[in-house]
Amino acid sequence: MKKGRSVKAVSIIGGADGPTSIFFASRNGSRKRRIKEQVRGYFYRRRRKKVEAKITAAPHTLDQVCRYIVRAYQAEEVAADERRYQEEYHSLRESLILKHQPELLGEKAKMQNPRVMDEEGLIAFWKEMEERSRLAREIKEGVFPLDFHIYQITLPDQRPPKRKKIFSRKAAYDSSAGNLCVVIEKRYGILSCSYSGDKKSRKALAKISRRIYLCYGVFKEDIEQKTERYQTLVAALSSD
């Protein structure tokens, strides 16, 4: 750790109802971050209010969403034996077990965040999390099955190839400018989009992501009851 930097706080995200991440917050620059977060929060709330006023009932099934992204964006389904699929699958399955059938994990479903944020307590907590994940993986598919799928949408790199790669054995245009990952679980109605790439690509992929959420849409009851499906759509359409 560089001189002058000190840890101000430890934040634990999740834990009670899903896989947990631990973040360390630095003391330096915290005031500037708070101001930026307040400004960002203000504009987010404005966008969210406008979005909520415009949402109407126009639902589709997740099967229809799958057909849409394949037809409109040439999305390719990720094979079940790929590492990315396995990581996403087990992470989501653990979260859903905790939410819908926590009794399958016994006492591990009642894990509490450590009271003391010291190194020893965090290490012990992390070991408990790993043990809970191991138990979740051991629950047989027939006991808690999922209808899980991952699709990838690739944004091709339109930039010309570098001169030194013209005669490379690898095709120069095989690279991509960005990727959008669409996670779908049909039994519990889960739809999640994430993307990566350069600034220009992320902007284009964000638009595609919003279109996917709009394709899934919401029922009239979702709007009236402010369901999780409704909240997910609002959050997606309100993002930058």
C-alpha positions as CSV (number, residue, x, y, z in Angstrom):
1,M,0.0,0.0,0.0
2,K,1.4,3.4,-0.9
3,K,2.4,5.9,1.8
4,G,-0.4,8.3,2.7
5,R,-3.3,5.9,1.8
6,S,-5.4,4.4,4.6
7,V,-8.5,2.3,4.6
8,K,-11.5,4.2,5.9
9,A,-14.2,1.6,5.8
10,V,-15.0,-1.9,4.6
11,S,-18.3,-2.4,2.7
12,I,-20.0,-5.8,2.4
13,I,-22.4,-6.0,-0.5
14,G,-24.9,-8.9,-0.2
15,G,-24.5,-11.7,2.3
16,A,-28.1,-12.1,3.5
17,D,-29.7,-13.0,0.2
18,G,-26.9,-13.7,-2.2
19,P,-23.2,-14.1,-2.9
20,T,-21.2,-11.4,-1.2
21,S,-18.5,-9.0,-2.3
22,I,-16.2,-7.1,0.1
23,F,-15.0,-3.6,-0.9
24,F,-12.4,-1.4,0.8
25,A,-13.0,2.4,0.7
26,S,-10.0,4.7,0.7
27,R,-10.0,7.8,3.0
28,N,-8.4,10.0,0.2
29,G,-10.9,11.7,-2.1
30,S,-13.9,10.5,-0.2
31,R,-15.4,14.1,0.0
32,K,-15.1,14.6,-3.7
33,R,-16.7,11.2,-4.4
34,R,-19.6,12.1,-2.1
35,I,-20.3,15.3,-4.0
36,K,-20.1,13.5,-7.3
37,E,-22.4,10.8,-6.1
38,Q,-24.9,13.4,-4.8
39,V,-24.9,15.1,-8.2
40,R,-25.1,11.8,-10.0
41,G,-27.9,10.7,-7.7
42,Y,-29.9,13.9,-8.4
43,F,-29.8,13.4,-12.2
44,Y,-30.6,9.7,-11.8
45,R,-33.7,10.4,-9.8
46,R,-34.8,12.9,-12.4
47,R,-34.3,10.4,-15.2
48,R,-36.1,7.7,-13.2
49,K,-39.1,9.9,-12.6
50,K,-39.4,10.6,-16.4
51,V,-39.0,6.9,-17.2
52,E,-41.7,5.9,-14.7
53,A,-44.2,8.3,-16.3
54,K,-43.7,6.8,-19.7
55,I,-43.7,3.0,-19.0
56,T,-46.8,1.2,-20.3
57,A,-47.7,-2.5,-20.2
58,A,-46.2,-4.3,-23.2
59,P,-44.9,-7.7,-21.9
60,H,-43.2,-10.5,-23.7
61,T,-41.9,-13.9,-22.6
62,L,-38.3,-14.7,-22.1
63,D,-38.5,-17.1,-25.0
64,Q,-39.6,-14.2,-27.2
65,V,-36.7,-12.2,-25.8
66,C,-34.3,-15.0,-26.8
67,R,-35.6,-15.1,-30.3
68,Y,-35.5,-11.3,-30.6
69,I,-31.8,-11.0,-29.6
70,V,-30.8,-13.8,-31.9
71,R,-32.7,-12.3,-34.8
72,A,-31.9,-8.6,-34.3
73,Y,-28.3,-8.8,-32.9
74,Q,-27.1,-12.2,-34.0
75,A,-26.7,-13.2,-30.3
76,E,-24.9,-16.5,-29.7
77,E,-25.6,-18.8,-26.8
78,V,-22.7,-19.6,-24.5
79,A,-22.1,-23.3,-24.1
80,A,-22.8,-24.8,-20.7
81,D,-19.3,-26.1,-20.3
82,E,-17.7,-22.7,-20.6
83,R,-16.2,-21.1,-17.5
84,R,-18.2,-17.9,-17.8
85,Y,-21.5,-20.0,-17.9
86,Q,-20.5,-22.0,-14.9
87,E,-19.6,-19.0,-12.8
88,E,-22.8,-17.1,-13.7
89,Y,-24.9,-20.2,-13.2
90,H,-23.6,-21.1,-9.8
91,S,-23.7,-17.5,-8.5
92,L,-27.3,-17.0,-9.6
93,R,-28.4,-20.4,-8.4
94,E,-27.0,-19.7,-4.9
95,S,-28.9,-16.4,-4.8
96,L,-32.1,-18.0,-5.9
97,I,-31.8,-20.8,-3.3
98,L,-31.3,-18.3,-0.6
99,K,-34.3,-16.4,-1.8
100,H,-36.7,-19.2,-2.5
101,Q,-35.5,-22.3,-0.5
102,P,-33.0,-21.2,2.1
103,E,-33.8,-24.3,4.2
104,L,-31.7,-26.2,1.7
105,L,-28.6,-24.5,3.0
106,G,-29.4,-25.0,6.7
107,E,-27.6,-22.6,9.1
108,K,-25.4,-21.3,6.3
109,A,-28.5,-19.5,5.0
110,K,-28.5,-17.3,8.1
111,M,-25.0,-15.9,7.8
112,Q,-24.6,-12.4,9.3
113,N,-22.0,-9.8,8.3
114,P,-19.1,-9.7,10.8
115,R,-19.5,-7.3,13.7
116,V,-15.9,-6.3,13.8
117,M,-14.3,-5.3,10.4
118,D,-10.8,-6.6,11.2
119,E,-8.7,-8.9,9.0
120,E,-9.4,-11.9,11.1
121,G,-13.1,-11.4,11.1
122,L,-13.2,-10.8,7.3
123,I,-11.1,-13.9,6.6
124,A,-13.5,-16.0,8.7
125,F,-16.5,-14.5,7.0
126,W,-15.0,-15.2,3.6
127,K,-14.4,-18.9,4.5
128,E,-18.1,-19.2,5.6
129,M,-19.2,-17.7,2.2
130,E,-17.0,-20.2,0.4
131,E,-18.5,-23.0,2.4
132,R,-22.0,-21.8,1.7
133,S,-21.2,-21.7,-2.1
134,R,-19.8,-25.2,-1.8
135,L,-23.0,-26.5,-0.2
136,A,-25.2,-24.7,-2.8
137,R,-23.2,-26.5,-5.6
138,E,-23.8,-29.8,-4.0
139,I,-27.6,-29.4,-4.0
140,K,-28.7,-31.7,-6.9
141,E,-30.2,-30.2,-10.0
142,G,-33.4,-32.1,-9.5
143,V,-33.9,-30.5,-6.1
144,F,-33.5,-27.0,-7.3
145,P,-33.5,-26.9,-11.1
146,L,-32.9,-23.8,-13.3
147,D,-33.7,-23.1,-17.0
148,F,-30.5,-21.0,-17.4
149,H,-29.1,-19.4,-20.5
150,I,-26.4,-16.9,-21.4
151,Y,-26.2,-15.1,-24.8
152,Q,-23.4,-12.9,-26.1
153,I,-23.8,-10.0,-28.5
154,T,-20.6,-8.9,-30.1
155,L,-20.1,-5.5,-31.5
156,P,-17.6,-5.8,-34.4
157,D,-14.5,-3.7,-34.4
158,Q,-14.8,-1.3,-37.4
159,R,-11.4,0.2,-37.0
160,P,-8.9,-0.8,-39.8
161,P,-6.3,-3.4,-38.8
162,K,-2.8,-2.2,-37.8
163,R,-0.2,-2.6,-40.5
164,K,1.9,-5.0,-38.6
165,K,-1.0,-7.4,-38.3
166,I,-2.0,-7.5,-42.0
167,F,-0.1,-10.7,-42.6
168,S,-0.8,-12.2,-39.2
169,R,-2.1,-15.8,-39.2
170,K,-5.1,-14.5,-37.1
171,A,-7.7,-12.6,-39.1
172,A,-7.3,-8.9,-38.3
173,Y,-11.0,-8.3,-38.1
174,D,-11.7,-11.1,-35.6
175,S,-11.4,-8.6,-32.8
176,S,-14.4,-7.0,-31.2
177,A,-15.1,-3.4,-30.0
178,G,-17.3,-4.6,-27.2
179,N,-19.5,-7.4,-25.9
180,L,-22.9,-7.6,-24.2
181,C,-23.8,-10.5,-22.0
182,V,-27.5,-11.4,-21.6
183,V,-28.3,-13.7,-18.7
184,I,-31.7,-15.4,-18.8
185,E,-33.3,-17.7,-16.2
186,K,-36.8,-18.7,-17.3
187,R,-38.2,-20.5,-14.2
188,Y,-37.8,-17.4,-12.0
189,G,-38.1,-14.7,-14.7
190,I,-34.6,-13.4,-14.5
191,L,-33.2,-11.1,-17.2
192,S,-29.8,-9.3,-16.7
193,C,-27.6,-7.5,-19.2
194,S,-23.9,-6.4,-18.7
195,Y,-21.5,-5.1,-21.3
196,S,-17.9,-4.0,-21.7
197,G,-15.8,-2.2,-24.3
198,D,-14.4,1.2,-25.1
199,K,-16.5,4.4,-24.4
200,K,-18.1,4.5,-27.9
201,S,-18.9,0.8,-27.8
202,R,-20.4,0.9,-24.3
203,K,-22.7,3.7,-25.4
204,A,-24.0,1.6,-28.3
205,L,-24.3,-1.5,-26.1
206,A,-26.2,0.4,-23.5
207,K,-28.8,1.2,-26.1
208,I,-29.1,-2.4,-27.1
209,S,-29.4,-3.4,-23.5
210,R,-32.3,-1.0,-22.9
211,R,-34.0,-2.3,-26.0
212,I,-33.7,-5.9,-24.6
213,Y,-35.3,-4.8,-21.3
214,L,-38.0,-3.0,-23.2
215,C,-38.7,-6.1,-25.3
216,Y,-39.3,-8.1,-22.1
217,G,-41.4,-5.3,-20.8
218,V,-43.9,-5.4,-17.9
219,F,-47.6,-6.3,-17.2
220,K,-50.1,-3.8,-16.0
221,E,-49.9,-5.6,-12.6
222,D,-46.2,-5.0,-12.5
223,I,-46.7,-1.3,-12.9
224,E,-49.4,-1.1,-10.3
225,Q,-47.6,-3.3,-7.7
226,K,-44.1,-1.9,-8.5
227,T,-42.8,-5.5,-8.8
228,E,-39.2,-6.6,-9.1
229,R,-39.7,-6.9,-12.9
230,Y,-40.9,-3.3,-13.0
231,Q,-38.1,-2.0,-10.9
232,T,-35.5,-3.8,-13.1
233,L,-37.0,-2.2,-16.2
234,V,-37.1,1.3,-14.6
235,A,-33.5,0.9,-13.4
236,A,-32.3,-0.2,-16.8
237,L,-34.0,2.6,-18.7
238,S,-32.8,5.2,-16.1
239,S,-29.1,4.3,-16.4
240,D,-26.6,6.5,-18.2
